[in-house]
Amino acid sequence: MPTSIYHVRKISLGLKRKYRISADDGDGRPGKPLGYAEKKLKTSDELDVYGDEQRSERLVTVRESSKGRLAALTGYEVFDPEGLLLGSFGLLPRKSVDRTTWEFEQPGLGRLTGTERSVATARARRLLTLFDTVGEIAGAVVKYHFDFTRDGEPAFSIDKPKVFDDWYRLTVHEDDVDRRLLFALAVTMEARQRG
């Protein structure tokens, strides 16, 4: 099965963070634009992913869950424009002692667990976060790499290959992964900038 690569780049800071989502150009760089996301910095954790920067087509809305198991996990639910639940993801606090761990759930695909590959990188990022209340320093100077697996097999990964560059690479090994959910997860993980 061929591997698919996508890119997410943060293109603004401030009270409204903006992200551009692109396909890979075949040489490891962002190519054709596929989406655009906005994340307002407010108490309510919500973001929209659009098909373009003109926001003419909303692909999904991500909302912080306030009930059930997901709420306990610092979880998020993803809805299509008609309000249909597409899937969910959440941070697993108990499993995040050494390395930050996320759970990703998609109907028909089951639950996937995503863990930071490097314990040393996870600890360095946490140490920086102690002195950086908004997470911008930790987010800028530390790389990271999350591997999401299902039944021990790789499904996809999200990594930040460079320091001082808000660029994230998404590598998908399992074609059944809903790309809209994946884009929503990548933006949410970046926006949190901690954990």
Contact map, one row per residue, 1 for C-alpha under 8 A:
111000000000000000000000000000000000000000000000000000000000000000000000000000000000000000000000000000000000000000000000000000000000000000000000000000000000000000000000000011100000000000000000000
111100000000000000000000000000000000000000000000000000000000000000000000000000000000000000000000000000000000000000000000000000000000000000000000000000000000000000000000000010000000000000000000000
111110000000000000000000000000000000000000000000000000000000000000000000000000000000000000000000000000000000000000000000000000000000000000000000000000000000000000000000001111000000000000000000000
011111000000000000000000000000000000000000000000000000000000000000000000000000000000000000000000000000000000000000000000000000000000000000000000000000000000000000000000001110000000000000000000000
001111100000000000000011000000000000000000000000000000000000000000000000000000000000000000000000000000000000000000000000000000000000000000000000000000000000000000000000111100000000000000000000000
000111110000000000001111000001000000000000000000000000000000000000000000000000000000000000000000000000000000000000000000000000000000000000000000000000000000000000000000111000000000000000000000000
000011111000000000001111000011000000000000000000000000000000000000000000000000000000000000000000000000000000000000000000000000000000000000000000000000000000000000000011110000000000000000000000000
000001111100000000111100000000000000000000000000000000000000000000000000000000000000000000000000000000000000000000000000000000000000000000000000000000000000000000000011110000000000001001100000000
000000111110000000111000000000000000000000000000000000000000000000000000000000000000000000000000000000000000000000000000000000000000000000000000000000000000000000000111000000000000000000000000000
000000011111100011110000000000000000000000000000000000000000000000000000000000000000000000000000000000000000000000000000000000000000000000000000000000000000000000000110000000000000000000000000000
000000001111100011110000000000000000000000000000000000000000000000000000000000000000000000000000000000000000000000000000000000000000000000000000000000000000000000000100000000000000000000000000000
000000000111110111100000000000000000000000000000000000000000000000000000000000000000000000000000000000000000000000000000000000000000000000000000000000000000000000000000000000000000000000000000000
000000000111111111000000000000000000000000000000000000000000000000000000000000000000000000000000000000000000000000000000000000000000000000000000000000000000000000000000000000000000000000000000000
000000000001111110000000000000000000000000000000000000000000000000000000000000000000000000000000000000000000000000000000000000000000000000000000000000000000000000000000000000000000000000000000000
000000000000111110000000000000000000000110000000000000000000000000000000000000000000000000000000000000000000000000000000000000000000000000000000000000000000000000000000000000000000000000000000000
000000000001111111000000000000000000011110000000000000000000000000000000000000000000000000000000000000000000000000000000000000000000000000000000000000000000000000000000000000000000000000000000000
000000000111111111100000000000000000011110000000000000000000000000000000000000000000000000000000000000000000000000000000000000000000000000000000000000000000000000000000000000000000000000000000000
000000000111100111110000000000000001111000000000000000000000000000000000000000000000000000000000000000000000000000000000000000000000000000000000000000000000000000000000000000000000000000000000000
000000011111000011111000000000000001110000000000000000000000000000000000000000000000000000000000000000000000000000000000000000000000000000000000000000000000000000000000000000000000000000100000000
000000011110000001111100000000001111100000000000000010000000000000000000000000000000000000000000000000000000000000000000000000000000000000000000000000000000000000000000000000000000000000000000000
000001111000000000111110000000001111100000000000000000000000000000000000000000000000000000000000000000000000000000000000000000000000000000000000000000000000000000000000000000000000001000000000000
000001110000000000011111000001111110000000000000000000000000000000000000000000000000000000000000000000000000000000000000000000000000000000000000000000000000000000000000000000000000000000000000000
000011100000000000001111100001111100000000000000000000000000000000000000000000000000000000000000000000000000000000000000000000000000000000000000000000000000000000000000000000000000000000000000000
000011100000000000000111111111110000000000000000000000000000000000000000000000000000000000000000000000000000000000000000000000000000000000000000000000000000000000000000000000000000000000000000000
000000000000000000000011111111110000000000000000000000000000000000000000000000000000000000000000000000000000000000000000000000000000000000000000000000000000000000000000000000000000000000000000000
000000000000000000000001111110000000000000000000000000000000000000000000000000000000000000000000000000000000000000000000000000000000000000000000000000000000000000000000000000000000000000000000000
000000000000000000000001111110000000000000000000000000000000000000000000000000000000000000000000000000000000000000000000000000000000000000000000000000000000000000000000000000000000000000000000000
000000000000000000000001111111000000000000000000000000000000000000000000000000000000000000000000000000000000000000000000000000000000000000000000000000000000000000000000000000000000000000000000000
000000100000000000000001111111100000000000000000000000000000000000000000000000000000000000000000000000000000000000000000000000000000000000000000000000000000000000000000000000000000000000000000000
000001100000000000000111100111111000000000000000000000000000000000000000000000000000000000000000000000000000000000000000000000000000000000000000000000000000000000000000000000000000000000000000000
000000000000000000000111100011111000000000000000000000000000000000000000000000000000000000000000000000000000000000000000000000000000000000000000000000000000000000000000000000000000000000000000000
000000000000000000000111100001111100000000000000000000000000000000000000000000000000000000000000000000000000000000000000000000000000000000000000000000000000000000000000000000000000000000000000000
000000000000000000011110000001111110000000000000000100000000000000000000000000000000000000000000000000000000000000000000000000000000000000000000000000000000000000000000000000000000000000000000000
000000000000000000011110000000011111000000000000001100000000000000000000000000000000000000000000000000000000000000000000000000000000000000000000000000000000000000000000000000000000000000000000000
000000000000000000011100000000001111100000000000111110000000000000000000000000000000000000000000000000000000000000000000000000000000000000000000000000000000000000000000000000000000000000000000000
000000000000000001111000000000000111110000000000111110100000000000000000000000000000000000000000000000000000000000000000000000000000000000000000000000000000000000000000000000000000000000000000000
000000000000000001111000000000000011111000000011110000000000000000000000000000000000000000000000000000000000000000000000000000000000000000000000000000000000000000000000000000000000000000100000000
000000000000000111100000000000000001111100000011100000000000000000000000000000000000000000000000000000000000000000000000000000000000000000000000000000000000000000000000000000000000000000000000000
000000000000000111000000000000000000111110000111000000000000000000000000000000000000000000000000000000000000000000000000000000000000000000000000000000000000000000000000000000000000000000000010000
000000000000001110000000000000000000011111000110000000000000000000000000000000000000000000000000000000000000000000000000000000000000000000000000000000000000000000000000000000000000000000000000000
000000000000001110000000000000000000001111101000000000000000000000000000000000000000000000000000000000000000000000000000000000000000000000000000000000000000000000000000000000000000000000000000000
000000000000000000000000000000000000000111111000000000000000000000000000000000000000000000000000000000000000000000000000000000000000000000000000000000000000000000000000000000000000000000000000000
000000000000000000000000000000000000000011111000000000000000000000000000000000000000000000000000000000000000000000000000000000000000000000000000000000000000000000000000000000000000000000000000000
000000000000000000000000000000000000000001111100000000000000000100000000000000000000000000000000000000000000000000000000000000000000000000000000000000000000000000000000000000000000000000000000000
000000000000000000000000000000000000000011111110000000000000001100000000000000000000000000000000000000000000000000000000000000000000000000000000000000000000000000000000000000000000000000000000000
000000000000000000000000000000000000001100011111000000000000111100000000000000000000000000000000000000000000000000000000000000000000000000000000000000000000000000000000000000000000000000000000000
000000000000000000000000000000000000111100001111100000000000111000000000000000000000000000000000000000000000000000000000000000000000000000000000000000000000000000000000000000000000000000000000000
000000000000000000000000000000000000111000000111110000000111110000000000000000000000000000000000000000000000000000000000000000000000000000000000000000000000000000000000000000000000000000000000000
000000000000000000000000000000000011110000000011111000000111100000000000000000000000000000000000000000000000000000000000000000000000000000000000000000000000000000000000000000000000001100000000000
000000000000000000000000000000000011100000000001111110111111000000000000000000000000000000000000000000000000000000000000000000000000000000000000000000000000000000000000000000000000000000000000000
000000000000000000000000000000000111000000000000111110111110000000000000000000000000000000000000000000000000000000000000000000000000000000000000000000000000000000000000000000000000000000000000000
000000000000000000000000000000001111000000000000011111111000000000000000000000000000000000000000000000000000000000000000000000000000000000000000000000000000000000000000000000000000000000000000000
000000000000000000010000000000000011000000000000011111110000000000000000000000000000000000000000000000000000000000000000000000000000000000000000000000000000000000000000000000000000000000000000000
000000000000000000000000000000000000000000000000000111110000000000000000000000000000000000000000000000000000000000000000000000000000000000000000000000000000000000000000000000000000000000000000000
000000000000000000000000000000000001000000000000011111111100000000000000000000000000000000000000000000000000000000000000000000000000000000000000000000000000000000000000000000000000000000000000000
000000000000000000000000000000000000000000000000011111111100000000000000000000000000000000000000000000000000000000000000000000000000000000000000000000000000000000000000000000000000000000000000000
000000000000000000000000000000000000000000000000011100111110000000000000000000000000000000000000000000000000000000000000000000000000000000000000000000000000000000000000000000000000000000000000000
000000000000000000000000000000000000000000000001111000111111100000000000000000001000000000000000000000000000000000000000000000000000000000000000000000000000000000000000000000000000000000000000000
000000000000000000000000000000000000000000000001111000001111100000000000000000011000000000000000000000000000000000000000000000000000000000000000000000000000000000000000000000000001000000000000000
000000000000000000000000000000000000000000000001110000000111110000000000000001111000000000000000000000000000000000000000000000000000000000000000000000000000000000000000000000000001000100000000000
000000000000000000000000000000000000000000000111100000000111111000000000000001111000000000000000000000000000000000000000000000000000000000000000000000000000000000000000000000000000000000000000000
000000000000000000000000000000000000000000000111000000000001111100000000000111100000000000000000000000000000000000000000000000000000000000000000000000000000000000000000000000000000000100000000000
000000000000000000000000000000000000000000001110000000000000111110000000000111000000000000000000000000000000000000000000000000000000000000000000000000000000000000000000000000000000000000000000000
000000000000000000000000000000000000000000011100000000000000011111000010011110000000000000000000000000000000000000000000000000000000000000000000000000000000000000000000000000000000000000000000000
000000000000000000000000000000000000000000000000000000000000001111100110011110000000000000000000000000000000000000000000000000000000000000000000000000000000000000000000000000000000000000000000000
000000000000000000000000000000000000000000000000000000000000000111110110000000000000000000000000000000000000000000000000000000000000000000000000000000000000000000000000000000000000000000000000000
000000000000000000000000000000000000000000000000000000000000000011111111000000000000000000000000000000000000000000000000000000000000000000000000000000000000000000000000000000000000000000000000000
000000000000000000000000000000000000000000000000000000000000000001111111000000000000000000000000000000000000000000000000000000000000000000000000000000000000000000000000000000000000000000000000000
000000000000000000000000000000000000000000000000000000000000000000111111100000000000000000000000000000000000000000000000000000000000000000000000000000000000000000000000000000000000000000000000000
000000000000000000000000000000000000000000000000000000000000000011111111111100000000000011000000000000000000000000000000000000000000000000000000000000000000000000000000000000000000000000000000000
000000000000000000000000000000000000000000000000000000000000000111111111111100000000000000000000000000000000000000000000000000000000000000000000000000000000000000000000000000000000000000000000000
000000000000000000000000000000000000000000000000000000000000000000111111111000000000000000000000000000000000000000000000000000000000000000000000000000000000000000000000000000000000000000000000000
000000000000000000000000000000000000000000000000000000000000000000001111111000000000000001111000000000000000000000000000000000000000000000000000000000000000000000000000000000000000000000000000000
000000000000000000000000000000000000000000000000000000000000000110000111111100000000000001110000000000000000000000000000000000000000000000000000000000000000000000000000000000000000000000000000000
000000000000000000000000000000000000000000000000000000000000000110000111111110000000000111100000000000000000000000000000000000000000000000000000000000000000000000000000000000000000000000000000000
000000000000000000000000000000000000000000000000000000000000011110000110011111000000000111000000000000000000000000000000000000000000000000000000000000000000000000000000000000000000000000000000000
000000000000000000000000000000000000000000000000000000000000011110000000001111100000111110000000000000000000000000000000000000000000000000000000000000000000000000000000000000000000000000000000000
000000000000000000000000000000000000000000000000000000000001111000000000000111110000111100000000000000000000000000000000000000000000000000000000000000000000000000000000000000000000100100000000000
000000000000000000000000000000000000000000000000000000000001110000000000000011111111111000000000000000000000000000000000000000000000000000000000000000000000000000000000000000000000000000000000000
000000000000000000000000000000000000000000000000000000000011100000000000000001111111110000000000000000000000000000000000000000000000000000000000000000000000000000000000000000000000000000000000000
000000000000000000000000000000000000000000000000000000000111100000000000000000111111000000000000000000000000000000000000000000000000000000000000000000000000000000000000000000000000000000000000000
000000000000000000000000000000000000000000000000000000000000000000000000000000111111000000000000000000000000000000000000000000000000000000000000000000000000000000000000000000000000000000000000000
000000000000000000000000000000000000000000000000000000000000000000000000000000111111100000000000000000000000000000000000000000000000000000000000000000000000000000000000000000000000000000000000000
000000000000000000000000000000000000000000000000000000000000000000000000000000111111110000000000000000000000000000000000000000000000000000000000000000000000000000000000000000000000000000000000000
000000000000000000000000000000000000000000000000000000000000000000000000000011110011111000000000000000000000000000000000000000000000000000000000000000000000000000000000000000000000000000000000000
000000000000000000000000000000000000000000000000000000000000000000000000000011110001111100000000000000000110000000000000000000000000000000000000000000000000000000000000000000000000100000000000000
000000000000000000000000000000000000000000000000000000000000000000000000000011100000111110000000000000011110000000000000000000000000000000000000000000000000000000000000000000000000100000000000000
000000000000000000000000000000000000000000000000000000000000000000000000001111000000011111000000000000011100000000000000000000000000000000000000000000000000000000000000000000000000100000000000000
000000000000000000000000000000000000000000000000000000000000000000000100001110000000001111100000000001111000000000000000000000000000000000000000000000000000000000000000000000000000000010000000000
000000000000000000000000000000000000000000000000000000000000000000000100111100000000000111110000000001110000000000000000000000000000000000000000000000000000000000000000000000000000000000000000000
000000000000000000000000000000000000000000000000000000000000000000000000111000000000000011111000000111100000000000000000000000000000000000000000000000000000000000000000000000000000000000000000000
000000000000000000000000000000000000000000000000000000000000000000000000110000000000000001111111000111100000000000000000000000000000000000000000000000000000000000000000000000000000000000000000000
000000000000000000000000000000000000000000000000000000000000000000000000100000000000000000111111100110000000000000000000000000000000000000000000000000000000000000000000000000000000000000000000000
000000000000000000000000000000000000000000000000000000000000000000000000000000000000000000011111100000000000000000000000000000000000000000000000000000000000000000000000000000000000000000000000000
000000000000000000000000000000000000000000000000000000000000000000000000000000000000000000011111111110000000000000000000000000000000000000000000000000000000000000000000000000000000000000000000000
000000000000000000000000000000000000000000000000000000000000000000000000000000000000000000011111111110000000000000000000000000000000000000000000000000000000000000000000000000000000000000000000001
000000000000000000000000000000000000000000000000000000000000000000000000000000000000000000001111111100000000000000000000000000000000000000000000000000000000000000000000000000000000000000000000000
000000000000000000000000000000000000000000000000000000000000000000000000000000000000000000000011111100000000000000000010011000000000000000000000000000000000000000000000000000000000000000000000000
000000000000000000000000000000000000000000000000000000000000000000000000000000000000000000000011111110000000000000111110011000000000000000000000000000000000000000000000000000000000000000000000000
000000000000000000000000000000000000000000000000000000000000000000000000000000000000000000111011111111000000000000110000010000000000000000000000000000000000000000000000000000000000000000000000001
000000000000000000000000000000000000000000000000000000000000000000000000000000000000000000111011001111100000000011110000000000000000000000000000000000000000000000000000000000000000000000000000000
000000000000000000000000000000000000000000000000000000000000000000000000000000000000000011110000000111110000000011100000000000000000000000000000000000000000000000000000000000000000000000000000000
000000000000000000000000000000000000000000000000000000000000000000000000000000000000000011110000000011111000001111000000000000000000000000000000000000000000000000000000000000000000000000000000000
000000000000000000000000000000000000000000000000000000000000000000000000000000000000001111000000000001111100001111000000000000000000000000000000000000000000000000000000000000000000000000000000000
000000000000000000000000000000000000000000000000000000000000000000000000000000000000001110000000000000111110111100000000000000000000000000000000000000000000000000000000000000000000000000000000000
000000000000000000000000000000000000000000000000000000000000000000000000000000000000011100000000000000011111111000000000000000000000000000000000000000000000000000000000000000001100000000000000000
000000000000000000000000000000000000000000000000000000000000000000000000000000000000011000000000000000001111110000000000000000000000000000000000000000000000000000000000000000000000000000000000000
000000000000000000000000000000000000000000000000000000000000000000000000000000000000000000000000000000000111110000000000000000000000000000000000000000000000000000000000000000000000000000000000000
000000000000000000000000000000000000000000000000000000000000000000000000000000000000000000000000000000001111111000000000000000000000000000000000000000000000000000000000000000011000000000000000000
000000000000000000000000000000000000000000000000000000000000000000000000000000000000000000000000000000001111111100000000000000000000000000000000000000000000000000000000000000000000000000000000000
000000000000000000000000000000000000000000000000000000000000000000000000000000000000000000000000000000111100111110000000000000000000000000000000000001000000000000000000000000000000000000000000000
000000000000000000000000000000000000000000000000000000000000000000000000000000000000000000000000000000111000011111000000000000000000000000000000000111000010000000000000000000000000000000000000000
000000000000000000000000000000000000000000000000000000000000000000000000000000000000000000000000000011110000001111100000000000000000000000000000001111000000000000000000000000000000000000000000000
000000000000000000000000000000000000000000000000000000000000000000000000000000000000000000000000000011110000000111110000000000000000000000000000011110000000100000000000000000000000000000000000000
000000000000000000000000000000000000000000000000000000000000000000000000000000000000000000000000001111000000000011111000000000000000000000000000011100000000000000000000000000000000000000000000000
000000000000000000000000000000000000000000000000000000000000000000000000000000000000000000000000001110000000000001111110010000000000000000000001111000000000000000000000000000000000000000000000000
000000000000000000000000000000000000000000000000000000000000000000000000000000000000000000000000001000000000000000111110000000000000000000000001111000000000000000000000000000000000000000000000000
000000000000000000000000000000000000000000000000000000000000000000000000000000000000000000000000001000000000000000011111110000000000000000000001100000000000000000000000000000000000000000000000000
000000000000000000000000000000000000000000000000000000000000000000000000000000000000000000000000011000000000000000011111111000000000000000000000000000000000000000000000000000000000000000000000000
000000000000000000000000000000000000000000000000000000000000000000000000000000000000000000000000000000000000000000000111111100000000000000000000000000000000000000000000000000000000000000000000000
000000000000000000000000000000000000000000000000000000000000000000000000000000000000000000000000000000000000000000000111111110000000000000000111000000000000000000000000000000000000000000000000000
000000000000000000000000000000000000000000000000000000000000000000000000000000000000000000000000011100000000000000010111111111000000000000000001000000000000000000000000000000000000000000000000000
000000000000000000000000000000000000000000000000000000000000000000000000000000000000000000000000011000000000000000000011111111100000000000000000000000000000000000000000000000000000000000000000000
000000000000000000000000000000000000000000000000000000000000000000000000000000000000000000000000000000000000000000000001111111110000000000000100000000000000000000000000000000000000000000000000000
000000000000000000000000000000000000000000000000000000000000000000000000000000000000000000000000000000000000000000000000111111111000000001100100000000000000000000000000000000000000000000000000010
000000000000000000000000000000000000000000000000000000000000000000000000000000000000000000000000000000000000000000000000011111111100000001000000000000000000000000000000000000000000000000000000011
000000000000000000000000000000000000000000000000000000000000000000000000000000000000000000000000000000000000000000000000001111111110000000000000000000000000000000000000000000000000000000000000000
000000000000000000000000000000000000000000000000000000000000000000000000000000000000000000000000000000000000000000000000000111111111000011000000000000000000000000000000000000000000000000000000000
000000000000000000000000000000000000000000000000000000000000000000000000000000000000000000000000000000000000000000000000000011111111111011000000000000000000000000000000000000000000000000000000010
000000000000000000000000000000000000000000000000000000000000000000000000000000000000000000000000000000000000000000000000000001111111100000000000000000000000000000000000000000000000000000000000000
000000000000000000000000000000000000000000000000000000000000000000000000000000000000000000000000000000000000000000000000000000111111100000000000000000000000000000000000000000000000000000000000000
000000000000000000000000000000000000000000000000000000000000000000000000000000000000000000000000000000000000000000000000000000011111111111000000000000000000000000000000000000000000000000000000000
000000000000000000000000000000000000000000000000000000000000000000000000000000000000000000000000000000000000000000000000000000001111111000000000000000000000000000000000000000000000000000000000000
000000000000000000000000000000000000000000000000000000000000000000000000000000000000000000000000000000000000000000000000000000001001111100000000000000000000000000000000000000000000000000000000100
000000000000000000000000000000000000000000000000000000000000000000000000000000000000000000000000000000000000000000000000000000001001111111100000000000000000000000000000000000000000000000000001110
000000000000000000000000000000000000000000000000000000000000000000000000000000000000000000000000000000000000000000000000000000000001011111110000000000000000000000000000000000000000000000000000100
000000000000000000000000000000000000000000000000000000000000000000000000000000000000000000000000000000000000000000000000000000011001001111111000000000000000000000000000000000000000000000000000000
000000000000000000000000000000000000000000000000000000000000000000000000000000000000000000000000000000000000000000000000000011011001001111111100000000000000000000000000000000000000000000000000110
000000000000000000000000000000000000000000000000000000000000000000000000000000000000000000000000000000000000000000000000000010000000001111111110000000000000000000000000000000000000000000000100110
000000000000000000000000000000000000000000000000000000000000000000000000000000000000000000000000000000000000000000000000000000000000000111111110000000000000000000111100000000000000000000000000000
000000000000000000000000000000000000000000000000000000000000000000000000000000000000000000000000000000000000000000000000000000000000000011111110000000000000000000110000000000000000000000000000000
000000000000000000000000000000000000000000000000000000000000000000000000000000000000000000000000000000000000000000000000100110000000000001111111000000000000000001100000000000000000000000000000000
000000000000000000000000000000000000000000000000000000000000000000000000000000000000000000000000000000000000000000000000100000000000000000111111100000000000001111100000000000000000000000000000000
000000000000000000000000000000000000000000000000000000000000000000000000000000000000000000000000000000000000000000011100110000000000000000000111110000000000001110000000000000000000000000000000000
000000000000000000000000000000000000000000000000000000000000000000000000000000000000000000000000000000000000000000011100000000000000000000000011111000000000111110000000000000000000000000000000000
000000000000000000000000000000000000000000000000000000000000000000000000000000000000000000000000000000000000000001111000000000000000000000000001111100000000111000000000000000000000000000000000000
000000000000000000000000000000000000000000000000000000000000000000000000000000000000000000000000000000000000000011111000000000000000000000000000111110000111110000000000000000000000000000000000000
000000000000000000000000000000000000000000000000000000000000000000000000000000000000000000000000000000000000000111100000000000000000000000000000011111000111100000000000000000000000000000000000000
000000000000000000000000000000000000000000000000000000000000000000000000000000000000000000000000000000000000000111000000000000000000000000000000001111111111000000000000000000000000000000000000000
000000000000000000000000000000000000000000000000000000000000000000000000000000000000000000000000000000000000001110000000000000000000000000000000000111111110000000000000000000000000000000000000000
000000000000000000000000000000000000000000000000000000000000000000000000000000000000000000000000000000000000000000000000000000000000000000000000000011111000000000000000000000000000000000000000000
000000000000000000000000000000000000000000000000000000000000000000000000000000000000000000000000000000000000000000000000000000000000000000000000000011111100000000000000000000000000000000000000000
000000000000000000000000000000000000000000000000000000000000000000000000000000000000000000000000000000000000000000000000000000000000000000000000000011111110000000000000000000000000000000000000000
000000000000000000000000000000000000000000000000000000000000000000000000000000000000000000000000000000000000000000000000000000000000000000000000001111011111100000000000000011000000000000000000000
000000000000000000000000000000000000000000000000000000000000000000000000000000000000000000000000000000000000000100000000000000000000000000000000001111001111100000000000000111001000000000000000000
000000000000000000000000000000000000000000000000000000000000000000000000000000000000000000000000000000000000000000000000000000000000000000000000001110000111110000000000011111000000000000000000000
000000000000000000000000000000000000000000000000000000000000000000000000000000000000000000000000000000000000000001000000000000000000000000000000111100000111111000000000011100000000000000000000000
000000000000000000000000000000000000000000000000000000000000000000000000000000000000000000000000000000000000000000000000000000000000000000000000111000000001111100000001111000000000000001000000000
000000000000000000000000000000000000000000000000000000000000000000000000000000000000000000000000000000000000000000000000000000000000000000000011110000000000111110000001110000000000000000000000000
000000000000000000000000000000000000000000000000000000000000000000000000000000000000000000000000000000000000000000000000000000000000000000000011100000000000011111100111100000000000000000000000000
000000000000000000000000000000000000000000000000000000000000000000000000000000000000000000000000000000000000000000000000000000000000000000000011100000000000001111100011100000000000000000000000000
000000000000000000000000000000000000000000000000000000000000000000000000000000000000000000000000000000000000000000000000000000000000000000000110000000000000000111111010000000000000000000000000000
000000000000000000000000000000000000000000000000000000000000000000000000000000000000000000000000000000000000000000000000000000000000000000011110000000000000000111111100000000000000000000000000000
000000000000000000000000000000000000000000000000000000000000000000000000000000000000000000000000000000000000000000000000000000000000000000011000000000000000000001111100000000000000000000000000000
000000000000000000000000000000000000000000000000000000000000000000000000000000000000000000000000000000000000000000000000000000000000000000010000000000000000000001111110000000000000000000000000000
000000001110000000000000000000000000000000000000000000000000000000000000000000000000000000000000000000000000000000000000000000000000000000010000000000000000000100111111000000000000000000000000000
000000111100000000000000000000000000000000000000000000000000000000000000000000000000000000000000000000000000000000000000000000000000000000000000000000000000000111001111100000000000000000000000000
000000111000000000000000000000000000000000000000000000000000000000000000000000000000000000000000000000000000000000000000000000000000000000000000000000000000011110000111110000000000000001000000000
000011110000000000000000000000000000000000000000000000000000000000000000000000000000000000000000000000000000000000000000000000000000000000000000000000000000011110000011111000000000000000000000000
000011110000000000000000000000000000000000000000000000000000000000000000000000000000000000000000000000000000000000000000000000000000000000000000000000000001111000000001111100000000000001000000000
001111000000000000000000000000000000000000000000000000000000000000000000000000000000000000000000000000000000000000000000000000000000000000000000000000000001110000000000111110000000000000000000000
001110000000000000000000000000000000000000000000000000000000000000000000000000000000000000000000000000000000000000000000000000000000000000000000000000000011100000000000011111101000000000000000000
111100000000000000000000000000000000000000000000000000000000000000000000000000000000000000000000000000000000000000000000000000000000000000000000000000000111000000000000001111100000000000000000000
101000000000000000000000000000000000000000000000000000000000000000000000000000000000000000000000000000000000000000000000000000000000000000000000000000000111000000000000000111111000000000000000000
100000000000000000000000000000000000000000000000000000000000000000000000000000000000000000000000000000000000000000000000000000000000000000000000000000000000000000000000000111111000000000000000000
000000000000000000000000000000000000000000000000000000000000000000000000000000000000000000000000000000000000100000000000000000000000000000000000000000000000000000000000000001111100000000000000000
000000000000000000000000000000000000000000000000000000000000000000000000000000000000000000000000000000000100100000000000000000000000000000000000000000000010000000000000000101111110110000000000000
000000000000000000000000000000000000000000000000000000000000000000000000000000000000000000000000000000000100000000000000000000000000000000000000000000000000000000000000000000011111110000000000000
000000000000000000000000000000000000000000000000000000000000000000000000000000000000000000000000000000000000000000000000000000000000000000000000000000000000000000000000000000001111111000000000000
000000000000000000000000000000000000000000000000000000000011000000000000000000000000000000000000000000000000000000000000000000000000000000000000000000000000000000000000000000000111111100000000000
000000000000000000000000000000000000000000000000000000000000000000000000000001000000011100000000000000000000000000000000000000000000000000000000000000000000000000000000000000001111111110000000000
000000000000000000000000000000000000000000000000000000000000000000000000000000000000000000000000000000000000000000000000000000000000000000000000000000000000000000000000000000001111111111000000000
000000010000000000001000000000000000000000000000100000000000000000000000000000000000000000000000000000000000000000000000000000000000000000000000000000000000000000000000000000000011111111100000000
000000000000000000000000000000000000000000000000100000000001010000000000000001000000000000000000000000000000000000000000000000000000000000000000000000000000000000000000000000000001111111110000000
000000000000000000000000000000000000000000000000000000000000000000000000000000000000000010000000000000000000000000000000000000000000000000000000000000000000000000000000000000000000111111111000000
000000010000000000000000000000000000000000000000000000000000000000000000000000000000000000000000000000000000000000000000000000000000000000000000000000000000010000000001010000000000011111111100000
000000010000000000100000000000000000100000000000000000000000000000000000000000000000000000000000000000000000000000000000000000000000000000000000000000000000000000000000000000000000001111111110000
000000000000000000000000000000000000000000000000000000000000000000000000000000000000000000000000000000000000000000000000000000000000000000000000000000000000000000000000000000000000000111111111000
000000000000000000000000000000000000000000000000000000000000000000000000000000000000000000000000000000000000000000000000000000000000000000000000000000000000000000000000000000000000000011111111100
000000000000000000000000000000000000000000000000000000000000000000000000000000000000000000000000000000000000000000000000000000000000000000100000000000000000000000000000000000000000000001111111100
000000000000000000000000000000000000001000000000000000000000000000000000000000000000000000000000000000000000000000000000000000000000000000000000000000000000000000000000000000000000000000111111100
000000000000000000000000000000000000000000000000000000000000000000000000000000000000000000000000000000000000000000000000000000000000001000000000000000000000000000000000000000000000000000011111111
000000000000000000000000000000000000000000000000000000000000000000000000000000000000000000000000000000000000000000000000000000000000011101100000000000000000000000000000000000000000000000001111111
000000000000000000000000000000000000000000000000000000000000000000000000000000000000000000000000000000000000000000000000000011001000001001100000000000000000000000000000000000000000000000000001111
000000000000000000000000000000000000000000000000000000000000000000000000000000000000000000000001000100000000000000000000000001000000000000000000000000000000000000000000000000000000000000000001111
